[in-house]
Amino acid sequence: MTVDGPRSTAPDVADVVALGESMVTFLPSRPGRLADVPSFERAIGGAESNVACVLAAAGHSVRWVGRVGADGFGDHLVEAIGAYGVDVSAVRRDPGRPTGIYFRTAGDRATDAHEVAYYRAGSAASAMSVDTMDLDAIRSGRVLHLSGITPALSADCLGLMRELTARRPGRPLVSFDVNHRPGLWRDAEDGPRILLELARGADLVFVGEDEAWDLGGPEAVRAALPEPDVLVVKQGATGATAFHGSADTGTTEVTSVPALAVDVVAAVGAGDAFAAGFLSATLRGLPVRDRLRHGHLMAAAALTVPGDLAAPPARDHADRLAALDDTAWGRLRLGPGWTQAGDTAGDTAGDTAGDAADGTAGDETGAGADEEVRTP
């Protein structure tokens, strides 16, 4: 699948429009329980705005559309996301509702000790609806990127998502990251059912192998989701599998790419970075294998920095790595600083490749820990 039609040169048309809630995040100054942390560092968070920031840093024109309060936190979000080169002109300000915020501990989200405290109920973003948002601005990109977080925020948000995923002529390519967050759904059974409904309306879907439906393997996920032109099933440390077909022949092809061995600095931001890498390569019309590889490379960039958002590798650098043969790709091991390694990056990475079994390989396509982005 490619994005059909010529790229517009109109200033109001973006490569990608990403819609969703962004929040101010408070990151702890030290490990420990939230009750014991004395101070926090302010950052920004939001799966869709994360993708927008990564794509903008990679050289694409990107618009983030959301709704924030007419407050200082809303000012900070708009300014911080805009600082990455993202167009924020379509963000709406709500004078009656606050900007959402949340606090988290420093521990890995995979552990029982991890705590997250959300203060987003009744937020400005929860008032996003068909009536309160500019649908023309939302549909003004070559790609519209959405996630399964938005429909969990309110009935109005769900109605907006149903409108945007309805199949109709002339719409942009709709990208949907399932991003199942069980804690956001009041009814545990509603979440998976609604996410499956919305995913069926998308053209490109990202989903974790065990996310939401727990179907037991990529083939089972594809059987439950035959509608999207491209379905990317993220398989954690194993890699990712894309199902893609030809509308003319009705056939489905399957492409799998193993994950990279990564010396992880911070296990956050990888899932959103993977989606951004895949979308970037899709916009460029690259083969599906290379789209998956660019997803892995963007995720590796996020995992090898202490913050939550990494500067992506230069495009020619990433292209050289993505073009490696399967053996060389399998030998790659990427560590801190690899995105700045320049022309020697491929050789350096190959020379330092190791066996992922030693425990330092990263799950760079995982669905968790995706929502924080540090302010530049």
Secondary structure, 3 states (H helix, E strand, C coil): CCCCCCCCCCCCCEEEEEECCCEEEEEECCCCCHHHCCCEEEEEECHHHHHHHHHHHCCCCEEEECEEECCHHHHHHHHHHHCCCCECCCCEEECCCCCCEEEECCCCCCCCCCCEEEECCCCHHHHCCCCCCCHHHHCCEEEEEEECCHHHCCHHHHHHHHHHHCCCCCCCEEEEECCCCHHHCCCCCHHHHHHHHHHHCCCEEEEECCCCCCCCCHHHHHHHCCCCCEEEEECHHHEEEEEEECCCCCCEEEEEEECCEECCCCCCCHHHHHHHHHHHHHHCCCCHHHHHHHHHHHHHHHHCCCCCCCCCCCHHHHHHHHCCCHHHHHHCEECCCHHHCHHHHHHHHHHCCCCHHHCCCCCCCCCCCCCEECCC
